[in-house]
Amino acid sequence: MRTRIVALILSLACTPRFAVQAQEPLTPLWSHVDPYGAGSLLASYDVLSTRVAYDQGTDRIYRAIIEFSPGGPYRIQVFDTEGNDITPSPPVLLYGIDPGDYQVTHIIQLSVTNDTLSAIVRGEVYFNETDDLNWLKVMRTDGNPIYLFGCGSTPLNAFHRDMQGTLILAGDELRRYGPTGWPDGDISAPQTGGIAVLGDDVVLGVPPFLTHIDRSTMTTATSILVPSSASATTGVCLANLGSTFNYAATTSNGTMDLGLADINTGLIWARTILVPSGLVPTAYHVDENGDFWIAFVNHVTGVTDQGLLYRFHYSSGSYGVNSFSRRIDGIASSGTTLFLTGRVTGSTSDTYLAAFDIDLITDVPSTDVNALRIYPNPASTELRMDGLSPGTSRLTVTDVTGRFVKEMQGPFNGSMSIPVSDLPNGTYVLRSSGAGPTTMRSFSVLH
């Protein structure tokens, strides 16, 4: 068990709720459209799902397409960043198990590094329609398999591969495998749609309690508490820059709770947005600048399969909303270019891959209090604050149990300091409130 305790004690008061903003339409730099999936000759073969991944090592874009076809392969298309189709011939086909009896119905996650593909596929025994086969397939793009993880009826929800090996979230268990594919550890963990891996720190789960696991020992550290507007149903955690990670979860009351936190120093920002009826999240992505992207598909009558794309700024959580006339199944990025894939609106068999200039995608500045900065952290004698919002009239400090240990009355002039030499070593939460928005920051005292 690691001795470092990470505690984020937050309040819904710091997560203002917003309705969907006016959407700006997206205009692609280029768009590649395939009738009938990836070159299928039979229009009756519907496309069930698509995913996209970018290979930084080779500067190529890989797109997986699953068709409703006997044998159940999913096809891999390869593009350069200018949109030229450079798919090898014959194309790469990935199966689950015996292609004569197995049909892939979903691709849950796709990644590629130096021409090595990794993908979670989920499917059915052909003709029996039993949705009980789940696999992580790892193979080179020349079609030669490296290894295959199978979990039978246990759903595979997420994976992470690096030089240390592979982590797989299988149902409510996190499994660890060495670089050669041999299992070497497991631990109970909550189900989620994505895991944030930050060195030996792994974060997963849904608000209000995120699970923090030490990968090196496969033990659970202190739970991370984040704001929750209602009971969470589905969620995702994704690694961001350095030691930061994003989390997001849809809730039972039609909202989405999301935010950015640092595994060492606590919350950077948190937000709750209203998700109108009919919107369902389909993809999550963190780009190279640390911005957090979420795609939704709208099944409301009259706008079937219209895509919405949210962009949340790394440092503040300010966001913009863009509309796209096609369903968005997957998101990838390369520097200043964003790649989207999915089905063409009004068709069950036509698919697209499109590229966009990230700098031209709406990013609406926020006027909330996320500019508040506290330092040093940990503190020994005093804690300084910069960026207190206008109207701040009260500062309170609580310990991890919620007990008040300090209180100061304003008004304040944007910057100030409070003594902490009288506080025992430990983790605390600073809350600023008043006429403006309320915010909270966690900090530690170490003498």
C-alpha positions in Angstrom: 0.0 0.0 0.0 1.4 3.4 -0.9 1.7 5.9 2.0 0.6 8.9 -0.1 -3.0 9.6 0.5 -4.9 11.5 -2.2 -8.2 13.0 -1.0 -10.4 15.2 -3.0 -13.3 16.4 -0.9 -15.4 18.5 -3.2 -18.8 20.2 -3.3 -21.5 20.4 -5.9 -21.4 24.1 -5.2 -18.2 24.3 -7.4 -19.8 22.5 -10.3 -22.3 24.9 -12.0 -24.9 23.2 -14.2 -25.3 24.3 -17.8 -27.8 23.5 -20.5 -26.6 22.6 -24.0 -25.2 25.7 -25.6 -25.9 26.8 -29.2 -23.9 24.5 -31.4 -21.5 25.7 -34.1 -21.4 23.4 -37.2 -18.2 21.6 -37.9 -16.5 21.9 -41.3 -13.9 19.2 -42.1 -10.5 19.8 -43.7 -11.2 16.6 -45.6 -13.7 13.7 -45.4 -13.5 10.2 -46.7 -16.8 8.4 -47.2 -17.2 4.7 -47.9 -20.4 3.3 -49.2 -21.3 0.0 -47.6 -18.6 0.1 -44.9 -15.1 -0.6 -46.0 -15.6 -1.7 -49.5 -18.3 -4.4 -48.9 -20.1 -5.4 -52.1 -23.3 -6.2 -50.3 -25.5 -3.2 -49.2 -27.5 -5.4 -46.9 -24.4 -5.7 -44.6 -25.1 -2.9 -42.0 -22.2 -1.3 -40.3 -22.6 -1.8 -36.5 -19.8 0.4 -35.2 -16.5 2.1 -36.1 -13.5 3.2 -34.1 -10.4 5.3 -35.0 -6.9 5.5 -33.6 -3.8 7.5 -34.5 -0.3 5.9 -34.6 2.3 8.6 -33.5 5.1 6.3 -34.4 4.1 6.0 -38.1 1.9 9.1 -38.5 -1.0 7.0 -39.7 -4.7 6.8 -39.0 -6.3 3.4 -38.4 -10.1 2.9 -38.6 -11.9 -0.3 -37.6 -15.3 -1.1 -39.2 -17.6 -3.8 -38.0 -20.2 -5.0 -40.5 -23.1 -7.4 -39.9 -21.6 -10.1 -42.0 -21.1 -13.9 -41.8 -17.8 -14.8 -40.2 -17.7 -11.6 -38.2 -14.4 -10.0 -39.1 -13.8 -6.3 -38.6 -11.9 -4.5 -41.3 -9.0 -2.1 -40.7 -8.5 0.9 -43.1 -5.3 2.9 -43.0 -5.0 6.6 -44.0 -2.3 9.2 -43.9 -3.0 12.5 -42.2 -3.9 14.1 -45.6 -6.8 11.7 -46.0 -5.2 9.4 -48.6 -6.3 5.8 -48.3 -3.2 3.6 -47.9 -4.9 0.5 -46.8 -2.8 -2.6 -47.6 -4.0 -5.3 -49.9 -5.3 -7.6 -48.8 -6.7 -5.5 -45.9 -6.1 -6.4 -42.3 -9.0 -8.5 -40.9 -9.2 -9.3 -37.2 -11.4 -12.1 -35.9 -12.3 -13.1 -32.4 -12.1 -16.9 -32.5 -13.3 -19.4 -35.1 -14.4 -17.1 -38.0 -17.0 -19.7 -39.1 -18.9 -19.6 -35.8 -18.2 -16.1 -34.5 -19.7 -12.7 -35.3 -18.2 -9.5 -33.9 -20.9 -7.0 -33.0 -19.0 -4.2 -31.2 -15.5 -2.8 -31.0 -15.1 -1.3 -27.5 -11.6 0.2 -27.8 -9.0 0.5 -30.4 -5.4 1.7 -30.1 -2.2 1.4 -32.3 1.4 1.9 -31.5 4.2 1.5 -34.0 2.0 -0.6 -36.3 0.8 -2.9 -33.5 -3.0 -2.9 -33.1 -4.8 -3.6 -29.8 -8.6 -3.8 -29.7 -11.4 -5.1 -27.5 -14.0 -6.9 -29.6 -17.3 -8.2 -28.3 -19.6 -10.5 -30.2 -21.9 -13.4 -30.5 -21.8 -17.1 -31.4 -23.1 -17.0 -34.9 -26.7 -18.3 -35.3 -27.1 -18.6 -31.5 -27.1 -14.9 -30.9 -25.5 -15.3 -27.5 -23.7 -12.1 -26.6 -21.1 -13.9 -24.4 -17.7 -13.6 -26.2 -15.2 -10.8 -25.2 -11.6 -10.6 -26.5 -8.6 -8.3 -26.5 -6.7 -9.0 -29.7 -3.1 -7.7 -30.1 -1.5 -8.1 -33.5 0.8 -6.4 -35.9 -0.8 -4.6 -38.9 0.7 -7.2 -41.2 -2.0 -9.5 -39.8 0.3 -11.6 -37.6 -1.2 -12.1 -34.1 0.9 -11.5 -31.0 -1.6 -12.7 -28.4 -5.3 -12.9 -27.6 -7.0 -12.4 -24.2 -10.4 -14.1 -23.9 -12.8 -13.6 -21.0 -15.9 -15.5 -22.2 -19.0 -14.0 -20.8 -17.2 -11.4 -18.7 -17.3 -8.1 -20.4 -14.0 -6.4 -21.3 -14.6 -2.7 -20.7 -11.1 -1.1 -21.1 -7.4 -1.8 -21.5 -4.1 0.0 -21.3 -0.8 -1.3 -23.0 2.7 0.1 -22.4 6.2 -1.1 -21.8 5.3 -2.6 -18.5 2.6 -4.8 -20.0 -1.2 -4.7 -20.2 -4.0 -3.8 -17.8 -7.5 -5.1 -18.6 -10.7 -4.1 -16.9 -12.8 -7.3 -17.1 -16.2 -6.8 -15.4 -15.4 -5.7 -11.9 -11.8 -6.9 -11.9 -8.6 -5.2 -13.0 -6.2 -7.7 -14.4 -2.4 -7.2 -14.9 -0.4 -8.9 -17.6 3.4 -8.8 -18.2 4.9 -7.6 -21.5 4.7 -11.2 -23.0 1.0 -11.6 -22.1 1.3 -13.8 -19.0 -1.1 -12.8 -16.2 0.6 -11.7 -13.0 -2.0 -10.0 -10.8 -5.6 -8.9 -10.3 -7.8 -6.9 -8.0 -11.5 -6.1 -7.6 -12.4 -2.8 -9.2 -15.6 -1.0 -10.3 -16.8 -1.2 -13.9 -16.2 1.8 -16.0 -15.7 2.6 -19.7 -12.0 3.7 -19.4 -9.1 3.7 -17.0 -6.6 6.5 -16.3 -3.0 5.1 -16.0 -0.5 7.5 -14.6 2.7 5.5 -14.0 2.0 3.2 -11.1 -1.3 5.0 -10.3 -4.5 3.7 -11.9 -7.8 5.6 -11.5 -11.2 4.2 -12.5 -14.8 4.2 -11.5 -17.7 6.7 -11.4 -18.5 9.7 -9.1 -18.7 10.2 -6.2 -16.0 7.6 -5.4 -13.2 7.0 -7.9 -11.0 4.0 -7.1 -7.2 4.6 -6.9 -5.1 1.5 -7.4 -1.3 1.1 -7.1 -0.4 -0.9 -10.2 3.0 -2.1 -8.9 1.4 -3.8 -5.9 -2.2 -4.2 -7.2 -3.5 -2.8 -3.9 -6.2 -0.1 -3.4 -5.2 3.3 -2.1 -7.6 5.9 -0.6 -10.8 6.5 -2.6 -10.9 9.8 -4.5 -14.1 11.7 -3.9 -15.5 13.9 -6.7 -18.8 15.9 -7.1 -21.9 13.9 -8.0 -25.2 15.4 -9.0 -27.1 12.1 -8.9 -26.5 8.4 -9.0 -23.9 7.6 -11.7 -24.8 5.0 -14.3 -21.9 4.9 -16.8 -18.5 6.6 -16.7 -14.9 6.8 -17.9 -11.5 7.9 -16.6 -8.7 9.0 -19.0 -5.1 9.9 -18.4 -4.2 13.5 -19.3 -0.9 15.4 -19.1 1.6 14.4 -16.6 -0.1 13.4 -13.3 -3.6 14.7 -14.3 -6.6 12.7 -15.3 -10.2 13.4 -16.6 -13.3 11.7 -15.3 -16.9 11.8 -16.7 -20.1 10.0 -15.8 -23.7 10.2 -16.9 -26.2 10.2 -14.1 -29.8 9.1 -13.4 -31.2 12.6 -13.6 -30.0 13.5 -17.1 -26.7 15.2 -16.2 -23.1 14.5 -16.7 -20.5 15.1 -14.0 -17.0 15.6 -15.2 -13.7 17.2 -14.3 -9.9 17.2 -14.2 -7.8 16.3 -11.2 -4.1 15.8 -10.3 -3.3 12.6 -8.6 -0.9 14.4 -6.3 -2.4 17.9 -5.6 -6.2 17.5 -6.2 -8.9 19.1 -8.2 -8.2 21.4 -11.1 -11.8 21.9 -12.2 -15.1 20.2 -12.0 -18.4 20.7 -13.9 -21.9 19.4 -14.3 -23.7 19.7 -17.6 -27.3 19.0 -18.5 -27.7 16.2 -21.1 -31.0 16.6 -22.9 -33.2 13.6 -23.4 -32.1 11.5 -26.4 -28.4 12.3 -26.2 -26.0 9.4 -25.5 -22.2 9.7 -25.2 -20.4 7.6 -27.8 -16.7 8.6 -27.5 -14.2 10.2 -25.2 -10.7 11.6 -26.0 -7.9 13.6 -24.5 -5.8 15.5 -27.1 -2.1 16.4 -27.0 -2.9 19.8 -25.4 -4.9 18.2 -22.6 -8.3 19.2 -23.8 -11.1 16.7 -23.1 -13.5 15.8 -25.9 -16.9 14.0 -25.6 -19.1 13.0 -28.5 -22.8 12.5 -28.2 -25.3 11.1 -30.7 -28.8 12.4 -30.7 -31.6 10.0 -31.4 -34.4 12.5 -31.0 -37.0 12.4 -33.8 -35.9 14.6 -36.7 -32.2 14.7 -35.9 -31.4 10.9 -35.9 -27.7 10.3 -35.6 -26.7 13.9 -35.5 -23.4 14.2 -33.7 -22.6 16.7 -31.0 -19.0 17.3 -29.9 -18.0 19.0 -26.6 -14.6 20.4 -26.0 -13.5 21.1 -22.4 -10.4 23.3 -22.0 -7.6 21.8 -20.0 -6.9 24.6 -17.5 -10.4 25.9 -16.8 -13.1 23.5 -18.0 -14.5 26.2 -20.2 -16.2 24.5 -23.1 -17.8 24.8 -26.5 -20.3 22.6 -28.3 -20.2 21.8 -32.0 -22.7 19.9 -34.2 -21.9 17.5 -37.0 -24.3 16.1 -39.5 -23.1 12.5 -38.9 -22.9 10.1 -36.1 -19.6 10.2 -34.1 -18.4 6.8 -33.0 -14.7 7.5 -32.4 -12.2 10.4 -31.8 -8.5 10.6 -32.3 -6.0 13.5 -32.7 -2.6 14.4 -34.0 -1.2 17.8 -32.8 -3.7 20.4 -34.2 -5.8 17.9 -36.1 -8.9 16.0 -34.8 -10.2 12.9 -36.5 -13.8 11.7 -36.2 -15.3 8.5 -37.6 -18.8 7.0 -37.6 -21.8 6.4 -39.8 -23.3 8.8 -42.4 -26.6 10.2 -41.2 -29.6 8.4 -42.8 -27.6 5.3 -43.7 -26.8 2.1 -41.8 -24.0 1.1 -44.1 -22.1 4.2 -45.2 -19.2 5.3 -43.1 -16.9 8.3 -42.9 -13.5 9.4 -41.6 -13.1 13.2 -41.4 -10.3 15.6 -40.2 -10.7 19.0 -38.5 -8.5 21.8 -37.5 -8.6 21.9 -33.7 -7.9 25.6 -33.6 -11.2 26.2 -35.6 -13.4 24.2 -33.3 -15.4 26.2 -30.8 -13.8 26.8 -27.4 -16.0 29.2 -25.4 -14.2 30.9 -22.5 -15.7 30.4 -19.1 -16.3 33.1 -16.5 -16.2 30.7 -13.5 -13.6 30.7 -10.7 -11.3 28.0 -12.0 -8.4 30.5 -12.2 -7.9 30.2 -8.4 -4.3 29.0 -7.7 -3.0 27.9 -4.3 0.7 27.4 -3.4 2.9 26.0 -2.1 1.3 22.5 -1.9 2.2 21.0 0.4 2.5 24.0 2.7 4.4 24.2 6.0 3.9 27.8 7.4 1.4 29.5 5.1 -0.8 28.9 2.1 -1.0 31.6 -0.6 -3.9 32.2 -2.9 -4.0 34.0 -6.3 -7.1 34.6 -8.4 -9.8 34.8 -5.8 -13.0 35.7 -7.7 -14.5 39.2 -7.2 -17.1 39.1 -4.4 -15.3 36.4 -2.4 -16.2 37.2 1.2 -15.5 34.0 3.1 -12.7 31.4 3.2 -13.0 28.1 5.2 -10.6 25.2 5.7 -11.9 21.7 6.6 -10.1 18.5 7.2 -10.8 15.2 5.4 -13.7 14.5 7.7 -15.4 17.8 6.9 -14.7 19.4 10.2 -14.0 23.2 10.1 -10.5 24.1 11.3 -10.2 27.7 10.0 -12.5 30.5 8.8 -11.7 34.0 7.5 -14.1 36.8 6.6 -13.4 39.2 3.6 -13.6 41.2 1.5 -10.4 40.0 -0.2 -8.4 41.6 -3.0 -7.7 38.6 -5.3 -4.6 37.5 -3.5 -3.9 36.7 0.2 -2.3 34.1 2.5 -3.5 32.1 5.5 -1.3 30.6 8.3 -1.2 26.8 8.4 1.7 26.3 10.9 -0.8 25.4 13.6 -2.4 22.6 11.5 -1.3 19.0 11.9 0.2 17.2 8.9 -2.5 16.0 6.6 -4.9 16.8 3.7 -7.3 19.8 3.9 -9.8 21.6 1.7 -10.0 25.3 1.1 -13.4 26.7 0.1 -14.0 30.3 -1.2 -17.5 31.6 -1.3 -19.4 34.9 -1.4 -21.4 36.9 -4.0 -19.7 35.1 -6.9 -19.3 31.3 -7.6 -18.0 29.0 -5.0 -14.9 26.9 -5.5 -12.8 24.4 -3.6 -9.2 23.3 -3.7 -7.4 20.5 -1.8 -4.0 21.0 -0.2 -1.7 19.3 2.2 0.2 20.4 5.3 3.7 19.0 5.8 5.9 20.4 8.6 
